[in-house]
Amino acid sequence: MMIQNNFKESKNEKTSNIDIPESLNDLISFIKWINQKTLIVKPVDKFTQRLIILSINENKIEESLKSFERKIKNIFTNISETKYIELENLILSNIENIQRQYKDQKIIQKKKEIKINKYSQNRKGRLFEAVIIGNDSVLATINIDQAGDKVTVISSIEENNRILVPPASDEYLHDPYEFHSLEDLNNTLEKASKETIFSLYKRIKEIVAKYIDQEDYIINIISIDIVFSYFQDRFNTLHYLGIFGGNDNGKSSIGDVIEALGYRTVNTTDPTHAVIYRLLGNVEPGQITYVFDESERIDQNENMKAILKTGYEYNKFVTKTNPNTLIPEKFFTYCKKTIIGEKPPSPFLARGVNDRILQVIPIVGNPKYSIKEIINPLDTTNPQYLKLRGEIQDIRNELLCYRLNHFRDPIYNIEIEAKRRDRELTKPYLQLFSNPKSDEEKLVYEEVNNTLKKLLDIKNEKKDFTFEAELIPILFRLMHRSKTQRVTFSELWHEVINNIKGYFNDKKPNEFLTEDYGTIYRNTISTVIDRIGVRRKRHGSFIELIFDADKLIKTANQFNIPIQTNLDIKSSDNSNEGYEGYEGFTERAGVNKDTELDNENPTIENEEPTEASYNHNHSCENNVND
């Protein structure tokens, strides 16, 4: 197999001969460079058996040449001035050439060598994919200019300030894409050219169903995500898949299936942010697909939260200072991610992360085969296991070749019902499966669409169970109270303790351990209420709460909490007869102006209004820092 090499080759120092012109053949046998600064001249034997060594000082070329002239004229006593000048000019021109070559070589050597899995000039150029052909690790690209092989392979890509190379076979952190020969790769490209995104999805789904026994929509979304992972870097946003639940419900097997079939999937347990930075790199986004297993602590790590908050959007990155050079470096964070754990990230600590996740909760199933036994079989001679393993390898290679064939295909814009974040999480997947031609392909598109809709419904229903949603009824009751009396932050804190399930430790008065949201802290509630429509105003020893009815109602609508009340604003001069802590509201989108408002007792629909069991204690308010 001939591999094109993009490195600029330098002349071998030990055999770099200078061509002798015919006019000097009667004097000189050969002239040879030993290294950048040393040249040897061999006179013909009739003059001497000795070698003339010329040491070149590039800062003192004239002195070097004077020394050479003395040595030459000591041996060739009758040499004419014309011949000597010809010899000197020959050497001088070669000094310039050899120094230029060494400077070029130094530039090449200074260029940083960077390992890559794939490269497309940030979607502007041809796609190169790192593959192993036989024993060679190379970069493969579709051959669009020449006849013959459909694919061209090269060993590196040289740019102005870096050299991009594929990982060596033992450096891959994922299962590499391997082909027996260039012919094998060309044949796989030919097979992939007969597939469509719809036929590949159906094949992937059949394979997934052999190893995962779950509801249809879970099988579907796993298959959708696997296919999408091969085109993740053609789109600007994506969703994360969250697999949560108790032990022995098949969570890790789902991760193993995604690892076996997804695009360059790295599957690790409780990863560190530093590892992820290095895996995703700074060349271009989407180098891998990532599975976070045992991810219960990611909501407690600010670096991990930064990766997950930014990593669903193409071209987003984080910056870190290199401790060795003290130079800031950027690391891309975008790639397809699956998050596996017993429970989702805390909605209180990682609200932005949860908003990017489509969650599924598997049940205990009984799959036909164990993916672990197929990927790492104990019995390496079992023909059935070998066939299943081969099936996985074949579809992986075909998916990669389909990607190479279709990376530059146009992506059609489509209109969908979902809005804002939901749109970002689902539209790219529907675009990938858009433009179905046959009835069978249209059924696949509908299946993809219905699966995503179901997961959005599950996601949005879960909003009802976030900490903010729990706060909203409490805030509405306090807002009503604020019309006639001052409401303080301490009252809110005690309402939280008395109305949300959890354990309060008198020895830690500024903490509350909730059943559903972990530990919440008195000072962090301030950030939450600011976001949903409650300002704070300090009065010496206490903090008063100022309620924005407009914003609270809008927030309630976002959490799918129907409002049965509309605070009365019958006053024609827009003045509020209530207390300072109530700012009233104006009509806004999503609020039904015809709804009759219970001015005396604002409530949340289907929820019995309750008075706080806490009687305000001024001494407590003064003892606890607001």
SVG drawing of the C-alpha trace seen along z (x, -y; Angstrom):
<svg xmlns="http://www.w3.org/2000/svg" viewBox="-64 -58 116 80">
<polyline fill="none" stroke="black" stroke-width="0.4" points="0.0,0.0 1.5,-3.4 0.9,-6.0 1.4,-9.7 3.6,-11.5 3.0,-15.2 6.2,-15.8 8.8,-17.8 11.9,-15.6 15.4,-16.9 18.5,-15.6 20.4,-13.0 23.3,-14.7 25.7,-11.8 25.2,-11.3 24.5,-14.9 26.9,-15.1 27.5,-18.1 27.5,-17.5 31.0,-18.2 31.0,-20.1 33.0,-18.5 35.5,-21.3 36.6,-20.3 36.7,-16.6 40.5,-16.6 40.9,-18.1 38.1,-17.0 36.8,-13.4 33.8,-14.4 32.5,-17.1 30.2,-16.0 28.4,-17.7 28.9,-15.9 26.5,-18.2 25.2,-21.7 28.6,-23.2 31.1,-20.7 32.0,-20.0 34.7,-17.6 36.5,-17.8 38.3,-14.8 41.0,-15.6 41.7,-13.1 44.2,-10.5 47.1,-11.7 47.3,-14.9 46.7,-13.5 45.0,-10.8 44.0,-13.3 40.6,-14.9 40.2,-18.6 37.8,-19.6 36.0,-22.9 34.3,-24.1 31.6,-26.7 31.0,-29.5 27.9,-31.2 28.7,-34.4 32.3,-34.5 31.9,-33.0 34.8,-35.0 37.2,-33.6 36.0,-30.1 36.6,-30.6 40.1,-32.0 41.0,-29.0 39.7,-26.8 41.6,-28.7 44.9,-28.1 44.2,-24.4 43.3,-24.0 46.3,-26.0 48.7,-24.0 47.6,-20.8 46.9,-22.2 50.0,-24.4 49.4,-25.1 45.6,-25.7 44.5,-28.6 42.6,-31.5 39.7,-30.8 39.3,-27.2 39.7,-28.2 36.9,-30.8 34.7,-28.2 35.3,-25.8 34.7,-28.5 31.5,-29.6 30.3,-26.0 30.9,-25.6 29.5,-29.0 26.2,-28.3 25.9,-25.0 26.5,-26.7 23.5,-28.9 21.4,-25.9 22.3,-23.7 21.6,-26.5 18.2,-27.1 17.4,-23.4 18.4,-23.3 16.3,-26.5 13.3,-24.8 13.9,-21.7 14.1,-23.6 10.8,-25.3 9.3,-21.8 10.8,-20.5 9.4,-23.5 5.8,-22.8 3.7,-21.1 2.5,-17.6 -1.1,-17.1 -3.0,-13.8 -6.5,-14.0 -9.3,-11.6 -10.8,-13.7 -10.3,-17.0 -12.4,-19.0 -10.9,-22.6 -13.9,-23.3 -16.4,-22.1 -14.8,-24.2 -12.8,-21.5 -12.5,-17.8 -13.1,-15.3 -10.1,-13.3 -10.7,-10.3 -8.1,-8.5 -8.2,-4.8 -5.9,-1.7 -5.2,0.0 -3.3,3.2 -0.7,2.1 -0.6,-1.6 -2.3,-4.4 -3.4,-6.9 -5.8,-9.7 -8.3,-8.7 -10.3,-11.0 -12.5,-10.6 -10.7,-10.9 -12.6,-13.4 -10.0,-14.5 -8.3,-11.4 -9.3,-8.1 -8.7,-4.8 -9.2,-4.2 -12.1,-5.9 -10.1,-6.9 -6.7,-8.6 -4.7,-8.0 -1.9,-10.2 0.3,-10.0 -0.1,-13.7 -1.5,-17.1 1.0,-19.9 -0.2,-23.4 1.6,-26.7 2.1,-26.1 1.2,-22.5 1.3,-19.0 -1.8,-16.9 -1.3,-13.2 -3.5,-10.2 -3.0,-8.3 -0.8,-5.3 -2.7,-2.0 -1.9,-1.8 -2.9,-5.4 -6.6,-5.2 -8.9,-5.6 -11.8,-4.2 -12.2,-1.2 -10.3,-2.2 -11.8,-1.8 -9.7,1.0 -9.5,2.3 -7.4,5.2 -6.2,3.3 -6.9,0.3 -9.0,2.5 -11.1,3.5 -11.6,-0.2 -12.6,-0.9 -15.1,2.1 -16.6,0.8 -17.1,-2.7 -18.8,-1.0 -21.2,0.9 -21.9,-2.3 -22.8,-4.1 -25.8,-1.8 -27.2,-2.8 -29.3,-5.7 -29.6,-7.3 -32.9,-5.5 -31.6,-2.0 -28.7,-2.5 -31.0,-3.5 -33.1,-0.4 -30.0,1.8 -28.7,0.1 -32.1,0.5 -32.2,4.2 -28.7,4.6 -29.5,2.5 -32.7,4.5 -30.5,7.7 -28.7,6.2 -31.3,3.9 -34.7,5.0 -36.6,1.8 -39.6,-0.2 -39.7,-1.0 -39.0,-4.7 -35.9,-3.9 -34.6,-1.6 -35.5,-4.3 -33.6,-7.2 -30.5,-5.0 -30.5,-4.1 -31.2,-7.7 -28.4,-9.0 -25.9,-6.4 -26.6,-7.4 -26.6,-11.1 -23.2,-10.8 -21.6,-10.2 -22.8,-13.6 -22.7,-15.5 -20.2,-18.0 -22.5,-19.0 -24.9,-20.6 -24.8,-23.5 -26.6,-21.9 -27.4,-18.5 -29.0,-17.0 -27.5,-14.8 -29.1,-11.5 -29.6,-10.8 -29.9,-7.2 -30.9,-7.1 -32.3,-4.7 -31.5,-2.1 -29.1,0.8 -29.5,3.7 -31.8,1.9 -29.4,2.1 -28.0,-1.4 -24.4,-0.3 -25.4,2.0 -26.9,-0.9 -23.6,-2.7 -21.7,0.3 -24.0,0.6 -23.4,-3.1 -19.7,-2.6 -19.7,0.4 -21.7,-1.4 -21.4,-5.1 -18.8,-7.4 -15.5,-7.1 -17.2,-6.5 -15.1,-6.8 -16.8,-5.3 -15.3,-6.2 -16.5,-6.0 -16.5,-9.2 -14.2,-11.1 -12.3,-14.3 -12.6,-17.5 -8.9,-17.5 -9.3,-14.1 -12.3,-15.5 -10.4,-18.6 -7.6,-16.5 -9.9,-14.1 -11.9,-16.9 -8.8,-18.9 -8.4,-22.3 -8.3,-21.4 -12.0,-21.3 -15.2,-20.2 -16.7,-16.8 -13.6,-14.6 -15.4,-11.8 -18.7,-10.7 -18.6,-10.5 -20.3,-8.2 -20.2,-9.4 -20.9,-6.4 -21.4,-6.7 -21.9,-10.4 -23.6,-11.2 -21.0,-13.9 -20.9,-16.0 -23.3,-18.5 -20.7,-19.2 -17.9,-20.0 -17.9,-23.5 -15.5,-22.4 -17.8,-19.5 -20.8,-21.8 -19.1,-24.2 -18.3,-21.4 -21.9,-20.2 -23.5,-23.7 -21.4,-24.7 -20.8,-21.3 -24.2,-21.0 -23.3,-23.9 -20.8,-23.8 -17.7,-26.0 -18.2,-26.6 -15.0,-26.2 -13.5,-26.7 -10.1,-28.3 -7.5,-27.0 -4.0,-28.2 -1.3,-25.8 0.6,-25.4 3.9,-24.8 3.8,-27.7 1.3,-29.9 -0.3,-30.5 -4.1,-30.3 -5.3,-27.4 -8.8,-26.8 -10.5,-23.4 -13.6,-22.6 -16.5,-21.0 -18.9,-20.0 -19.7,-16.4 -22.5,-13.9 -22.7,-12.8 -24.6,-10.2 -24.9,-10.6 -25.5,-7.5 -26.2,-7.5 -28.6,-6.5 -30.2,-10.0 -30.0,-13.0 -27.8,-16.0 -29.4,-18.1 -32.0,-20.5 -30.9,-22.9 -27.1,-22.7 -27.2,-22.0 -30.3,-23.5 -28.6,-24.4 -27.2,-20.9 -30.6,-19.2 -32.1,-21.5 -29.9,-20.0 -30.7,-16.4 -33.4,-14.1 -33.9,-11.6 -35.0,-7.9 -35.4,-5.6 -34.8,-2.0 -36.6,0.9 -35.1,4.4 -35.2,6.2 -34.2,9.6 -32.1,9.0 -31.4,11.7 -27.6,11.3 -25.2,9.6 -23.2,6.9 -20.3,7.4 -20.0,11.0 -19.9,10.1 -17.5,7.2 -15.1,9.1 -16.0,12.8 -14.5,15.4 -15.1,18.0 -13.2,16.7 -14.2,19.7 -17.9,19.5 -19.1,19.0 -22.3,17.2 -20.4,14.7 -17.9,14.2 -20.7,13.5 -22.4,11.0 -19.0,9.3 -18.4,9.1 -21.9,7.6 -21.0,4.8 -17.6,4.2 -19.1,4.2 -21.9,1.7 -19.4,-0.6 -17.1,-0.6 -20.0,-1.2 -21.3,-4.1 -17.8,-5.7 -17.7,-5.2 -21.2,-6.6 -19.9,-9.6 -17.0,-10.0 -19.3,-9.7 -21.9,-12.1 -20.1,-14.6 -20.5,-17.4 -24.2,-16.7 -26.5,-19.7 -28.6,-20.0 -32.2,-21.2 -33.9,-23.6 -37.2,-22.4 -39.9,-24.0 -40.9,-22.1 -43.3,-22.8 -40.7,-22.9 -39.5,-26.3 -36.3,-27.7 -34.2,-25.1 -36.5,-22.2 -36.0,-23.2 -32.2,-23.2 -32.3,-19.7 -34.4,-18.1 -34.3,-20.0 -30.8,-18.7 -32.0,-15.1 -35.1,-15.7 -32.9,-17.5 -30.6,-14.5 -33.7,-12.3 -35.5,-14.9 -36.3,-14.4 -37.6,-10.9 -38.5,-9.6 -40.3,-6.3 -43.2,-5.4 -40.8,-3.2 -38.5,-6.2 -41.4,-8.4 -42.4,-5.9 -38.8,-6.1 -39.0,-9.9 -42.3,-9.8 -40.8,-7.3 -37.9,-9.7 -40.3,-12.6 -42.6,-10.8 -39.7,-9.6 -38.3,-13.1 -41.8,-14.5 -42.3,-11.9 -38.9,-12.7 -39.7,-16.4 -43.0,-15.7 -41.1,-13.7 -38.5,-16.5 -41.1,-19.3 -43.2,-17.3 -40.2,-16.9 -40.0,-20.7 -43.0,-20.4 -40.7,-18.7 -37.8,-21.2 -37.0,-23.2 -38.1,-26.4 -41.5,-24.8 -41.8,-23.9 -41.1,-27.5 -43.7,-29.0 -46.8,-28.1 -45.0,-29.4 -44.1,-32.6 -47.7,-33.2 -48.9,-32.8 -46.3,-35.2 -47.0,-37.7 -50.7,-37.8 -49.6,-38.4 -47.3,-41.2 -50.3,-43.3 -51.2,-43.9 -48.0,-43.4 -44.2,-43.3 -42.8,-39.9 -39.2,-39.1 -36.6,-36.7 -36.7,-34.8 -40.4,-34.1 -39.6,-32.6 -36.8,-30.4 -39.2,-29.1 -41.9,-28.5 -39.4,-26.4 -38.5,-24.4 -42.2,-23.8 -43.5,-23.0 -40.8,-21.0 -40.0,-17.5 -36.7,-17.2 -34.7,-17.4 -33.8,-20.6 -31.0,-20.5 -31.2,-23.3 -27.5,-23.2 -27.2,-24.2 -29.9,-26.9 -28.7,-28.1 -29.0,-24.6 -31.9,-22.4 -31.5,-18.8 -34.4,-18.1 -35.5,-14.7 -35.5,-15.5 -33.0,-18.3 -30.2,-17.5 -28.9,-20.2 -30.1,-23.8 -28.6,-26.8 -30.2,-29.9 -28.0,-32.3 -28.4,-30.4 -32.2,-30.7 -31.6,-34.4 -30.3,-33.7 -33.2,-31.4 -35.9,-34.0 -34.1,-36.8 -34.5,-34.7 -38.2,-34.0 -39.5,-37.4 -38.7,-38.4 -36.4,-41.2 -34.8,-41.9 -34.7,-45.1 -32.6,-45.5 -34.0,-47.3 -31.3,-47.3 -31.5,-44.0 -33.9,-42.2 -34.5,-41.8 -37.9,-42.5 -39.2,-40.6 -40.6,-42.6 -42.8,-40.5 -43.1,-41.0 -46.5,-39.5 -45.8,-39.6 -42.6,-37.6 -43.9,-35.1 -46.9,-34.3 -44.7,-34.0 -42.4,-31.6 -45.4,-29.5 -46.5,-29.2 -43.0,-28.0 -43.2,-25.3 -46.7,-24.2 -48.3,-25.4 -51.8,-26.7 -52.7,-29.9 -56.2,-30.2 -55.7,-33.7 -55.1,-37.1 -54.3,-39.8 -56.8,-42.6 -55.7,-45.9 -59.0,-47.7 -57.6,-51.0 -57.8,-53.4 -54.7,-55.4 -52.6,-52.3 -51.8,-52.9 -51.4,-49.9 -53.4,-50.0 -51.4,-47.2 -48.2,-47.2 -44.8,-48.2 -43.8,-44.6 -46.4,-44.0 -45.8,-45.5 -48.9,-44.3 -48.9,-43.1 -49.8,-44.0 -51.3,-41.8 -48.7,-39.5 -48.7,-36.7 -49.9,-33.5 -52.2,-35.1 -55.9,-34.8 -57.3,-38.2 -60.9,-36.8 -60.0,-34.5 -61.7,-35.6 -59.2,-36.4 -59.6,-35.6 -58.1,-38.8 -58.4,-37.4 -56.8,-34.1 -54.5,-33.6 -53.8,-29.9 -52.3,-27.4 -54.9,-25.3 -55.7,-21.9 -53.6,-22.8 -55.3,-23.5 -54.1,-26.9 -52.4,-26.5 -51.2,-29.0 -47.6,-28.6 -47.4,-26.7 -44.7,-29.1 -45.5,-32.1 -43.0,-34.9 -40.4,-35.2 -38.5,-38.5 -35.8,-37.2 -35.1,-34.4 -34.9,-36.9 -32.3,-38.9 -30.3,-35.8 -30.0,-34.4 -28.0,-36.3 -30.3,-37.3"/>
</svg>
